[in-house]
C-alpha cells in the first residue's frame, strides 16, 4: 500500500514540476523599455550592434529580426549580460532593416526599434572569387582561399553520364583555409564543368563554368604489389599479427576519424617500423610489380597526427635498384609534409584536422618523371620527432601502357 501511495505522490510531484516548468519565468505582462543609443559595426555578412540596455530588472534578452532577400526572417539573441548582438549570414552587401526588441522574463516583447545595417562582403563570396579550376589526373582540381575557415559546401557540375546534360556530379564540404580538392572519376574527354558554393546559411553563389579535359589515369593494380627488402631498409615489426607490409596495399584503411584504427573494417592493420629513435631517417621499399608513369599517390595514415605517423617524408623511384641498398640508382620524386590545420597539440582536433586526415596525403608526381617499378618511402620525421614509419595504405595512379 505504501508503494502505491508513493507512486501517486511521485506522479503528482512530476505533474506539478511539469506545470511549473511550462510556466513563464514571471507573470510580468508589461513590455520592457527599448534599447537605446544603437551603433553599428559592419562585419562580413552582417553587423555587430552595440546599445544601452533598458533599466528594467525583468529584462531577459535582446532579440533582433531581419528578413533575407528570400523572405526568411532570421532571429538573433543576446542575453542581458551583454550590451551587443551579432547578426550574420546575410548573403550580400545590401542595406538591411533590423528590428530590435527587448524581451522580459515573461517573453513579452517591447515595441520594435528599427535600425539599418550595411553588411560587408560575406565570406562565401570572397571564397568564390578565389576559385581556380584546372584539369587534373582523372578529374578537375579546384583551389580556393577561405581565410575565415567558414564551413562551406562546394557543388561540382558536369555532363551527366547518361543524358550529357549539365548536372550536379559531386559535393565537397570544407572548412580549410587553403582549399585544394580534385573531383575525380572523370573520363579524359573535353567537357564543360562548373563549381558553385553554398554557406551554412543557405546563401549560394553563381556557378563558374570552364571547359577542361581531365588527364588520363587509372589506379595501379595492387594485386601486383610485392614486399621487397634491401640492405638498409627499416626493420618492420614481425611479432605483431596486425603489422606487415602487405597491409599497406590491401585496400583497408579507416574512413572514420573517430575510429582511426578499426574504422571501415581496417581492424588495426598497418605497417610499422621499429628502427632507431635518434632521428635517423628510415626507409622502406615497395615493388609495384609493374612499370608505370605514375600521376599521383595517396597515403592514408594509421595514427592521427601523433606517434609514428609520417610528418615529413620523401618518395623515390627506381627501375634497377642496387642490390646493396645504396641510393645510386634512385631518383627523388617528391617531398611531402603532413600539416595539422588546427595547430592543436597532441590528441586535440577540430573539423579541419579530420577533413585533412580522412582525405589522406595526396600529391601529383612532377611532370617529366620517367616510369618506375620500385618506390622507396623515406621518413625524415614522424610526429614523435624520429624517423620511424607507420601508416595504413598507399595507392598510386598512372598509366602502364
N, C-alpha and C positions, 0 to 999 in steps of 0.2 A: 504494500500500500504506500509506504514511504517513497518507493521508487516512482510510482505514478504521480504522486504529489510533486516530487522533484522535477519530473518531466514537464508537468503543467506549469510549474513556476518558471522553468527554463524557457519554455515556449513563450510565456508571457513576457519574460525579460527580453528575449530576442525580438519579439514584436515591438516592444517599447523602444528598443535600440534602433530598429529599422525605421520606426516613425520619427525618432529623434534625428537620425542621420539624414532623412529626407527633408527635414525642415530647413528653411533658410537659416543662415548664420545669425540673423537677427530679424526683428519684426519692424524695422525702420522703413517706412514707405516714402519717406521724404527724399526726393532726389538730391544728391550731393551737389556741391558747387562745382563749377568748371575749373579746369586747369587754366593758368594764365601765363602771360609772357612767353609764348611759344617761339622757339627759334629752330631753324632747320640747318642741318649739316648734310649736304648731298653725299650719298655713298653709291657705289656701283649697284644698280638695280633697285635703289631705294633711297632712304634718308634716315638720319638719326634726329629725332625730335626731342628737344630739351624744354622743360617747362617748370613752372612753380605749382606745386600741389596745393589743393584747397586745404583749409584748416580743419575740415570735418574729421572727427575722431572715428567715424564709422566707415571711412574710405577703405576699400579692399584692393582695387586695381584701376589702372587706366586702360581703356580699350580704344584701339584705332581701327577704323574700317576704310578700305579703299577698294574701288571697283576697277578690275582689269579691263583691257580692251576687249576681252572675250565675254565680259559681263559677269565674271565671277567676283563675288565680294569676299575679300580676304580680311581676316581679323588678326590683329597683333596685340598682345597684352604685356603690361609691365606692372609689377606689384607696387604697393605704396611705399616700399622700402627704397625705391629709386626714383629719380626725377627725370628719367629719359626712357625713350622707347625706340626700338629699331624696326624699321619697315624694310623688307627685302623681297626679292623675287619678281620685281616688275620687269617687263620684257623690252623696254625701250627708254628713251630719254625724254619722252613727252611729259609735260606737267600733269600731275595727278592731284585730284582733290582728296584730302584725307579728313575724315570726321573723327574727332576725339571726344570720348565720353569718360566721365568719372563714374565709377560703379561702386556702390556701397555693399556692405556685407549681406544685404537682403537681395542683392543682384538688381537693384534699382539703378537705372542709368540717369545721368544728368542730361540736360539738353545738349545737343552736339555743338562743338566748336569746329569750324572748318578752317583748314589751312592748305595751301598749295605747296607741293614738294616738287623738286626738279632732280630726278634721279640721274646719276652718271651712267655711262655705258655699262650695261650689265655684263658680268663675267663671260657668259656664253658667247656673246657677240665678238668679244676680243679673241676668244679661242678660235672661233670660226674664221676670223680674218687671218689667223696664223696657219690655217690648213695648207699643207703641201702634199700633193699626191704624185707618186712616180711608179712606174712598172717595177715589179719585184718578181723574184722566183716563185712561180705558182700563184701569183696574185698581184695585189696593189698595195703599196706601202703608203701609210699616212703618218705624217709628222705634224705635231702641233705643240703650242705653248699654252700651259694652263697655270699661270703664276699663282693664282689663289688656291689651287688644289681643289677646285669645286668638283662635286660629284656630277659626272656628265654621262649622257647616253649618246653614242655616235652611231648613226644609221648608215649602212653601206648599200648602195643600189647598183644594179647592173641588169643585163639581159636575162630574163627567166630562161632556164634551160629548155623549156617546152614551147612557150609562146614567143620567146625572144623579145617580149615587151619589157620595158624597164620595171623592175620590181625590187622590193626590199630583200636583199640576199643575206644580210648579217647585221647583228647589233653588238656593239662593243661598249662596255661600261668601264669608266676610268676616273681616277682621282689623282693620277700622277701629274706632276708639274711639267715634265718634259715628255710629252706623248710620242710614242713610236710604235705603231702597230701595223701589221700586214694582214690583210684579209686574203686568206689562202683558198686553195681548191678550185682555181680558175684555169681554164684551158688557155693555151698560148695563141689566142685569137684576138685581133683588134676589136675593141668594143668601147661603148660609152659607159663610163662609171660615174657615180655621184656619191657625195657624202653630205650629211647634214648633222646637226647637233640639237639635243634637247636637254634642258637642265631639269633639276629636281622639282621645279615649279611648273613644268609643262611648257615652258617657253621654247619655241622651235625656230631655228634659223632657216634661211633659204637653203637650197641644195646646190652645191658646187659640182659641176659636171666637167669631165675631161675624157678625151679619147686616149686609151692606152692599150698596149699589147703585153700581157703578162709573159714573163720569161718561162721557157720550158724547164721542168724538173720532175723528178719522181723520187719517192723515198727509196733509199738503198735497201736491198733485201737483207734483213738482219739474220735470216737463217744461214747466211754465208759467213757471218762474223765468227772469228775464232780467237781463242786465247793464244797469245804468243809471248814468250818471255826472253829477254836478252840480259846479258850481264849488266848490272847497274840499275835494272828496273826495280821499283819499290817492292818490298816484301808485303804480300797480301795475307790477311788473316786466313788461316786454313783450319782453325779449330772451331769455328762458329758455323752452324748449319745455314745461317741466313746471309753469309758473306762469301761471294765468289765472283770472278769476272763475268761469268755467263749471265748474271743477274742484271748487268747494265745494258743488255740488249734483248731482254725477254719481253719488252713491251709493257712492263708493270712498274708504275710509279704513282705516287699519291696525287690525286686531283682534289684533295680536301685539305685545306690549310690547317684545320683544327685536328686532323689525323694525319700528320706528316709521314708516319712510319708504316701505317697499315691501311690508309685510305685507298679506294679503288682496287682492293684485292692485292695490294703490294706485299702485305704480310711480312714486313720488316726486311725485305730483300734489298741488298746493296753491295757495293764494293767498298772495301775499307783497307787502307794500308796501316802497318804498324812499324814504320821506319823511325829514324832518329827524330827527336823533337828539338834539335838545336837550331832549327831554321834552315837546314839544308834542303834545297828543292828536291822533290821526289817525283818520279815519272812512271807511267805505265804505257804499254804498247798494245795496240789492237790491230789484228789482221782483218780487214774488211772482207776478204775473200773475193774481191772484185776490184778492178781498177776503174775509177770514176773521176770525172771532172765534178768536183763537189761544189755545190752552190751555197749551201749553208748548213749549220748544225744547230741542234738544241740539246742542252744538258739539263736534266731535271734532278734537283737536289734531294737528299735524304734528310739532312738537318736544316733547320730554319735559321740561317744567319748565325749559327753557333758551331762549336765543336770543330770537326774536321771538314765542314762544308767548304768547298773551294771558294776562295775570295779573289785571288789574283792568280791567273794561270795562262799557259800558252798551249796552242796546238801546233804540232809539227807534222810534216808529211814525208813519205819516202816510198820508193818502189823497189829499192835494193838495199835494205838496211844492213849495215856491217854486222857480222856475226859477233864481234867483240863488244857490241853495245855502244860503240862510240857515236858521236853526233856528226861525223864527217859526211854521211850520206843523207842527212836530214835537212829539210827546208822549213824554216819558220813560216807558219801560215798567218797566225794572228795572236794577239794578246787580248785577254778578256778580264774584266773586273766586275764582280757582282757588287752592286750598290744597294744598301738598305735605305729606301727613300726617307723613312721617318728619322733616321739617325738615332733612334732609341737604343739604349743599352740592353744587352742580354736578351732574355726572352720576353721583351716588351715589343708589341707590334701594333700597327694600325692597318687600315684597309689597303693603303698603297703598298705596304710591305707584302700583304697577302697576294695582291694582284701580281706583283713582280715575281714572287716565289712560284706561284701557280703557273705562270707563263713559262718559266724556265729561262735559263740563259740562252739567248738566241743571237746569232750574228751571221751575216753573209761572209763567204770567203772572198778575199780580194780578187779583182779581175786579173786575168792573165796567169793565174796559178795553173801549173800542169796537173794532169790527172795523177791520183795517188791510190795506192792499195793499202799502205800501212799508215796508221795515225798514232802519234805519240802525244800524250797529255802530260804536261809538266806543271806541277803545282808550285808556285812561287811562295804563296802564303795562304793558309786557311784562316778561318775566323778565330782560331786559337793562337795564331801567330807563328805556327810552324809549317812544314812542308807536306804533312800527311794529307791523304786524299780520302774522301767519302762522297759518293753520290749514287743515285738510283738508276738512272737511264741516260743513254746518249743516242742521238738519232742524227743521221746525215741524209741530205737530199742532193741530187745532182743528175748527171747523165752518164750512163755506162756505155753508150753507143760509140 
